[in-house]
Amino acid sequence: MSREDEELRLRKLHQYNLLDTPKDDAFDRITRLVSALLDVPIAAITLVDRDRQWFKSEQGLGIEETPRSQSFCAHTMTGHGPMVIKDASADRRFIDNPLVTGYPGIRFYAGVPLRAADVTSLGALCAIDSSPRDIEPHQLKLLADLANLTMEQFELRLLASLDGLTGAMRRSSFMATAARDMVLAAQKGSPLSCLMIDADNFKSLNDQFGHAVGDDALVAIAKAINDQLRRGDSLGRLGGEEFCVSLPGAELSGALSVAERMRAAIAAIRLQTDTGEVGITASFGAAALLSSDSSPSDLIHRADVALYEAKNSGRNRVAA
């Protein structure tokens, strides 16, 4: 897989907003079924990130992640179908793998890729045993059926979390993601910044050209913002013409640079109307996480105050 393809895959994976999320019984039920139907002590729903494999659900492992370099599922997801290994200790690809030579002592492995509708591979559903063995065709079919069920659950959660018009996260989903970003930033001692974005004179645009043009403006604004985001950044539509961006790992100076690129991209938009082209602009407020912040609302409030400063200073600008 080329670097460009891998970056696109990672971007797709992060769109599902599944990594580092709490355990979910809907997925635990699937891994329990895998364990019971295939009579294996270990089953997992694995998502393969840049440098790790993270388990959305696992039975019999007791760990949340391992390095990607040790991942059997990373091999599975690059294939065209299921991967079955009867004895990993006799397979040259895995004979020295720490998951084979140490805990959990993998011998048998069966995995089915977890693929999005556009066939992007996110990870795998797998069954593992510490003893060599084979798998019956009907068992492999059951594993494939459960992999499809897993992806259906992923897709349903993705659709429920996104705004139908712009594709940005709905408010509740975004706030949950922002809260997770805050926790991870605190754990890692890393920076986190936030942008509040509001379309300028949006009511006038709607009144003059109609709601269809207003909708086109929101879609175009969301795309212009999204085009500047990195893997791991999040875009939410908090209401009406108001958007918010969470930027993990970004200092305030970096957030201001990103905001300026977004502002320029929005200012370059031209919308088609019955009377010709019309331009749009947006104002931005930026804020960085403080140690005293107890929730995303604290950070967002400061970004919102900066946004109103940008509005009051003439619009189509960035403030902090």
Secondary structure, 3 states (H helix, E strand, C coil): CCHHHHHHHHHHHHHCCCCCCCCCHHHHHHHHHHHHHCCCCEEEEEEECCCEEEEEEEECCCCCEEEHHHCHHHHHHCCCCCEEECCHHHCCCCCCCHHHHCCCCCCEEEEEEEECCCCCEEEEEEEEECCCCCCCHHHHHHHHHHHHHHHHHHHHHHHHHECCCCCCECHHHHHHHHHHHHHHHHHHCCCEEEEEEEECCHHHHHHHHCHHHHHHHHHHHHHHHHCCCCCCCEEEEEECCEEEEEEECCCHHHHHHHHHHHHHHHHCCEEEECCEEEECCEEEEEEECCCCCCCHHHHHHHHHHHHHHHHHCCCCCEEC
